[in-house]
């Protein structure tokens, strides 16, 4: 693998990547982020279509129809580890399966026929129709097809304008999904949504049942979740979103814009929360209690935090004794997750020497940098060559990341903890903090690493 694009000081030699890497405590300028990925760099980011699909896929009773070649639907089939308490429709992957003939003569008629067949066979409350690179380039008008199908079937058929060639940044796909959600939840003429004391949980996708865990905490405090965006959600529940009194935002990259629109259109305030790690969970529960300004809710929150913190403290301390002094790297999709991981790993006595995200913003990177020790490397939209070089140079013992980084870490003799959107282990809340610590310990301290000839931390 060619690692010539990076110098030992953590700086990129390719001019376009120069400003996307900084060293905590040494770099005087802000990191350059949110740009399209550099062509040929083998970015770890996903495409625009994939960005839209991961946001909308957990809507459990909707049909997700991919207008494009079969590969797009296959790649994103059951893409999240989201769980459902009801319908399993979202776990199917529908495609128009475009062929060469469709590319030459257009695929609009085929799309309309597919929608007709889906409605006749499944009668879904809504259909999300995703544009892909191919359909965008040949100019298929999915908006017009969806509009006609909505009138014909009296069913919500919502276009998701997620053609991949629009950008090299999956954040654009987040916006496409956000626009589709706003189209779905905005009341139609004459509809009235009654305001309640319930809250919405934005950017929570119920991976391994994590939304259910948060709902249990809030219920103990006396607070009810109206709907999550989009974990274990239904079309009918999402349409009740304007009735909430507060929006919680966890995945800021995918849901900040939605929260801003809900505040603008319906006057619903929002706050950022983070349920990864014991410290973050406690802080978030206290923020929510302060919003309601109810002594009973506050007392219940403090009792919950005290009980759970005392319960998990012995387990975390055992892992801390084993892990103190280890060195970690983090590379994840969203900045909120990176911040949570930094705090969790530091609670375990681990030094973080490398941190990066795919979709972080300038202000989020400022927060990340402030949490790191001097000399730690921060990267935006990195690539395998850079990751390999930094894992070796920084003598990393364990890496937290997604599926694309796992094999690279193992190849270098580095322990790995899966924090991807398709994982099956609950890592949220107080119990999730223990699960995470156990995963870090098992992978970092595995005896297998001593049998490797050239581990990342070795010579």
C-alpha positions in Angstrom: 0.0 0.0 0.0 1.4 3.4 -0.9 1.8 5.6 2.1 3.8 8.3 0.5 1.0 10.8 0.8 1.7 11.2 4.5 4.9 12.4 6.4 5.9 11.2 9.8 4.8 14.4 11.4 1.1 13.8 10.6 1.0 16.1 7.6 -0.2 15.2 4.1 2.1 15.6 1.2 -0.8 15.8 -1.3 -1.7 19.4 -1.3 -5.5 18.8 -1.4 -5.2 16.8 1.9 -2.7 19.1 3.6 -5.4 21.0 5.6 -7.4 17.9 6.5 -4.9 16.8 9.1 -3.8 18.6 12.3 -1.8 17.9 15.4 -3.5 18.8 18.7 -1.7 21.6 20.6 0.6 22.4 17.6 -1.6 23.3 14.6 -2.7 26.9 14.6 -5.3 26.7 11.9 -8.7 25.0 11.9 -9.1 21.7 10.2 -10.5 21.7 6.6 -13.6 19.6 6.5 -17.0 19.0 4.8 -15.4 19.1 1.3 -16.0 16.5 -1.4 -13.7 13.5 -1.0 -10.5 13.8 -3.1 -10.8 11.7 -6.2 -8.6 8.6 -6.1 -7.9 8.8 -2.3 -10.0 5.8 -1.5 -12.1 7.7 1.0 -13.7 5.8 3.8 -16.9 7.8 3.3 -20.0 6.2 1.7 -21.8 7.7 -1.3 -24.7 10.2 -1.3 -27.3 7.4 -1.8 -25.9 5.4 1.0 -26.0 8.5 3.3 -29.7 8.9 2.6 -30.5 5.2 2.9 -28.9 4.8 6.4 -31.1 7.6 7.7 -34.4 6.5 6.3 -34.0 2.7 6.3 -35.2 2.2 10.0 -38.7 3.5 9.2 -40.1 0.1 9.8 -43.3 -0.1 7.8 -42.3 1.9 4.7 -41.1 0.4 1.5 -37.6 1.5 0.4 -37.4 1.3 -3.4 -34.0 1.9 -5.0 -34.3 3.2 -8.6 -31.0 2.0 -10.1 -28.9 -1.1 -10.8 -29.3 -4.0 -8.5 -25.9 -3.4 -6.9 -27.1 -0.2 -5.1 -29.9 -2.1 -3.5 -27.7 -5.1 -2.6 -25.0 -2.9 -1.0 -27.5 -1.2 1.3 -29.8 -4.2 2.0 -30.5 -4.3 5.8 -27.8 -1.7 6.2 -28.4 -0.9 9.8 -28.5 -3.1 12.9 -31.8 -1.3 13.7 -34.5 -3.4 15.6 -38.2 -3.1 15.2 -41.0 -3.7 17.7 -43.5 -4.2 14.9 -43.2 -4.3 11.1 -40.2 -5.9 9.4 -41.0 -4.4 6.0 -37.9 -2.2 6.2 -35.6 -5.2 6.1 -36.6 -6.0 2.5 -34.7 -4.3 -0.3 -36.7 -3.3 -3.4 -35.0 -2.3 -6.7 -36.0 -1.4 -10.2 -33.0 -3.4 -11.3 -32.1 -1.1 -14.2 -30.4 -2.7 -17.2 -28.6 -1.3 -20.2 -31.9 -1.0 -22.1 -33.3 1.2 -19.3 -30.2 3.4 -19.3 -30.6 4.0 -23.1 -34.4 4.5 -23.2 -35.1 5.8 -19.7 -36.4 4.1 -16.6 -39.4 6.2 -15.6 -42.0 3.7 -16.9 -40.2 0.8 -15.1 -40.2 2.8 -11.9 -43.9 3.5 -12.2 -44.6 -0.2 -12.9 -42.6 -1.2 -9.8 -44.5 1.2 -7.6 -47.8 -0.2 -8.9 -46.7 -3.7 -8.1 -45.5 -2.8 -4.6 -48.8 -1.1 -3.7 -50.8 -3.9 -5.1 -48.9 -6.6 -3.2 -47.8 -4.9 0.1 -50.1 -1.8 0.6 -47.5 0.1 2.5 -48.3 3.5 4.2 -45.4 5.1 2.3 -42.8 4.4 -0.3 -39.4 6.1 -0.3 -37.9 6.1 -3.9 -34.2 6.6 -4.0 -32.3 8.1 -7.0 -28.9 6.7 -7.7 -26.0 7.8 -9.9 -27.3 6.1 -13.0 -30.9 7.4 -12.8 -29.5 10.9 -12.0 -27.2 10.9 -15.0 -29.8 9.8 -17.5 -32.2 12.4 -16.2 -35.1 10.2 -14.9 -37.6 12.5 -13.2 -38.4 10.6 -10.1 -40.1 13.6 -8.6 -42.8 13.6 -11.3 -43.2 9.8 -11.2 -43.6 9.9 -7.4 -46.1 12.7 -7.6 -48.2 10.8 -10.2 -48.0 7.6 -8.2 -49.2 9.4 -5.0 -52.2 10.7 -6.8 -53.0 7.4 -8.4 -52.6 5.2 -5.4 -53.5 7.7 -2.6 -50.3 6.6 -0.9 -47.3 8.7 0.1 -44.6 8.0 -2.5 -41.7 10.2 -1.6 -38.7 10.9 -3.8 -35.2 10.9 -2.2 -32.9 12.9 -4.5 -29.7 11.0 -3.7 -27.9 10.6 -6.9 -24.3 9.8 -5.9 -22.5 12.0 -8.5 -24.0 15.1 -6.9 -21.2 15.1 -4.4 -18.3 13.1 -2.9 -19.8 13.6 0.6 -22.4 11.4 2.1 -23.6 14.4 4.2 -25.4 15.5 1.0 -27.3 12.2 1.3 -28.3 13.1 4.9 -29.8 16.3 3.5 -31.7 14.4 0.8 -33.2 12.1 3.6 -34.0 15.1 5.7 -35.9 16.7 2.9 -37.9 13.5 2.4 -38.7 13.3 6.1 -39.9 16.9 6.2 -42.1 16.2 3.2 -43.6 13.2 5.1 -44.2 14.9 8.5 -45.4 18.3 7.4 -49.1 18.4 8.0 -51.3 18.6 4.9 -53.8 21.3 4.4 -56.4 21.2 7.2 -54.4 18.8 9.4 -53.8 19.7 13.0 -51.2 18.1 15.3 -51.9 18.6 19.0 -49.0 19.7 21.1 -47.9 17.3 23.9 -45.3 17.1 26.6 -43.6 14.2 24.8 -40.2 14.6 23.1 -38.8 13.4 19.8 -35.4 11.6 19.6 -33.6 12.6 16.4 -30.6 10.8 15.1 -31.3 7.6 17.2 -31.6 4.5 15.0 -32.3 1.8 17.6 -29.1 -0.2 16.9 -29.3 -3.3 19.1 -32.3 -1.8 20.8 -30.5 1.4 22.1 -33.6 3.6 21.6 -35.6 1.2 23.8 -32.9 1.6 26.5 -33.2 5.4 26.3 -37.0 5.2 26.4 -36.8 3.1 29.6 -34.6 5.7 31.2 -36.9 8.6 30.2 -40.0 6.6 31.3 -38.4 6.2 34.8 -38.1 10.0 34.9 -41.7 10.4 33.8 -41.0 11.5 30.2 -42.4 9.8 27.1 -40.8 9.6 23.6 -43.1 10.7 20.9 -41.1 9.2 18.0 -37.5 8.5 17.2 -35.9 9.6 13.9 -35.9 7.0 12.7 -35.2 3.9 14.9 -38.2 1.7 15.3 -40.4 4.4 13.8 -43.5 4.1 11.7 -45.0 6.4 9.0 -47.9 7.2 11.3 -45.7 8.0 14.3 -43.4 10.2 12.3 -46.4 12.3 11.2 -47.0 13.1 14.9 -43.5 14.6 15.2 -44.8 18.2 15.1 -46.7 17.6 18.4 -43.5 17.2 20.5 -42.4 19.8 23.0 -38.7 19.1 22.6 -36.4 17.5 20.0 -33.3 15.6 21.2 -30.5 15.4 18.7 -27.9 12.6 19.0 -26.5 12.1 15.5 -25.8 15.8 14.7 -24.6 15.1 11.1 -27.8 13.5 10.0 -30.4 15.4 12.1 -29.3 18.9 13.0 -30.9 20.4 9.9 -34.2 18.5 10.6 -34.2 19.8 14.2 -33.6 23.4 12.8 -36.5 23.0 10.4 -38.8 21.6 13.1 -38.0 24.6 15.3 -38.6 27.0 12.4 -41.9 25.4 11.2 -43.4 24.3 14.5 -41.5 26.2 17.2 -40.1 23.1 18.8 -36.7 23.7 20.6 -33.9 21.2 20.3 -30.9 20.1 22.3 -27.9 17.9 21.6 -27.6 14.8 23.7 -25.2 11.8 23.7 -26.1 8.4 25.3 -22.8 6.7 24.6 -20.8 6.3 27.8 -21.8 6.7 31.5 -20.6 10.3 31.8 -22.4 11.4 28.6 -25.6 9.5 29.5 -25.7 11.2 33.0 -25.1 14.6 31.5 -27.8 14.1 28.9 -30.4 13.0 31.4 -29.7 16.0 33.5 -30.0 18.4 30.5 -33.4 16.8 29.7 -34.6 17.2 33.3 -33.6 20.8 33.3 -35.7 21.5 30.3 -38.8 20.2 31.9 -38.0 22.2 35.1 -40.0 19.8 37.3 -38.5 18.8 40.7 -40.0 15.4 40.5 -38.4 14.7 37.1 -35.1 16.0 38.4 -35.2 13.9 41.5 -36.0 10.8 39.5 -33.1 11.5 37.1 -30.6 11.9 39.9 -31.8 8.7 41.6 -31.5 6.8 38.3 -28.0 8.2 37.6 -26.8 7.4 41.2 -28.1 3.9 41.1 -26.8 3.0 37.6 -23.4 4.7 38.2 -22.9 2.7 41.5 -23.9 -0.5 39.8 -21.4 -0.3 36.9 -18.5 1.3 38.7 -16.9 -1.9 39.9 -16.9 -3.4 36.4 -15.5 -0.3 34.8 -12.7 -0.1 37.4 -11.7 -3.7 36.7 -11.3 -2.9 33.1 -9.5 0.3 33.8 -6.8 -1.5 35.8 -6.2 -3.7 32.7 -6.2 -0.9 30.1 -4.5 2.0 31.7 -1.6 3.2 29.6 -2.9 1.7 26.3 -3.0 3.9 23.2 -6.1 4.2 21.0 -7.2 5.4 17.6 -10.8 6.5 16.7 -12.2 6.8 13.2 -16.0 7.0 12.9 -18.7 8.6 10.8 -20.1 11.4 13.1 -18.3 13.8 15.5 -20.8 13.2 18.3 -19.7 9.5 18.4 -16.0 10.5 18.3 -16.5 12.8 21.3 -18.3 10.0 23.2 -15.5 7.5 22.4 -12.8 9.9 23.6 -14.5 10.4 26.9 -15.2 6.6 27.3 -11.6 5.6 26.5 -10.2 8.2 28.8 -12.4 7.0 31.6 -10.7 3.6 31.1 -7.2 5.1 31.4 -6.5 4.9 27.7 -4.6 7.7 25.8 -6.2 8.7 22.5 -3.5 9.4 19.9 -5.5 9.5 16.7 -9.1 10.7 16.1 -11.0 11.3 12.9 -14.5 11.4 11.4 -16.1 11.3 8.0 -18.6 14.1 8.5 -17.4 16.3 11.3 -17.8 20.1 11.2 -15.3 22.8 12.1 -16.8 23.5 15.5 -17.1 19.8 16.3 -13.4 19.3 15.4 -12.6 22.2 17.8 -14.3 20.2 20.6 -12.5 17.0 19.7 -9.1 18.7 19.7 -9.8 20.3 23.1 -10.3 16.8 24.6 -7.0 15.4 23.3 -3.5 15.6 24.6 -0.9 17.6 22.8 0.6 15.6 19.9 -2.5 13.6 19.1 -3.4 13.6 15.4 -6.9 14.7 14.1 -8.0 13.8 10.6 -11.0 14.4 8.4 -12.2 12.1 5.7 -9.0 10.0 5.8 -8.1 7.0 3.7 -6.5 3.5 4.3 -3.0 4.7 3.5 -3.1 7.4 6.1 -4.8 5.2 8.7 -2.1 2.5 8.2 0.7 5.0 8.6 -0.7 6.6 11.7 -1.6 3.3 13.4 2.1 2.3 13.0 3.7 5.7 13.9 1.5 6.3 16.9 2.0 2.8 18.2 -1.7 2.2 18.6 -3.0 -0.7 20.7 -6.7 -0.6 19.9 -8.9 1.1 17.3 -12.6 2.0 17.5 -14.2 2.4 14.1 -16.4 0.9 11.4 -16.4 -2.2 9.2 -14.0 -0.7 6.7 -11.2 -0.2 9.3 -11.5 -3.6 11.0 -9.4 -5.7 8.6 -6.7 -3.0 8.3 -6.4 -2.9 12.1 -6.2 -6.6 12.5 -3.6 -6.9 9.7 -1.4 -4.5 11.7 -1.9 -6.4 15.0 -4.2 -3.7 16.5 -7.2 -4.6 18.6 -10.5 -3.4 17.1 -13.9 -2.4 18.6 -16.9 -2.2 16.2 -18.8 1.1 16.5 -20.5 0.9 13.0 -24.1 1.4 12.1 -24.6 -2.4 11.5 -23.3 -3.6 14.8 -25.3 -6.0 17.0 -23.9 -5.0 20.5 -25.7 -2.4 22.5 -23.2 0.3 23.4 -25.5 3.1 24.7 -26.4 4.0 28.2 -24.9 2.6 31.4 -25.0 -1.0 30.4 -23.5 -0.1 27.0 -20.6 1.6 28.8 -19.8 -1.8 30.4 -20.3 -3.6 27.1 -17.9 -1.2 25.4 -15.2 -1.5 28.1 -15.5 -5.3 27.8 -15.1 -5.2 24.0 -12.0 -2.9 24.4 -10.4 -5.2 26.9 -11.1 -8.4 25.0 -9.6 -7.1 21.8 -6.7 -5.1 23.2 -5.5 -7.7 25.6 -6.0 -10.7 23.4 -3.0 -13.1 23.6 -3.1 -13.5 19.8 -1.2 -10.2 19.2 2.0 -11.5 20.7 2.3 -14.1 17.9 2.3 -11.4 15.1 5.7 -10.6 13.7 5.1 -6.8 13.1 2.3 -5.4 15.2 1.6 -1.7 14.9 3.1 -1.1 18.3 6.2 -3.1 17.5 9.5 -2.3 15.8 
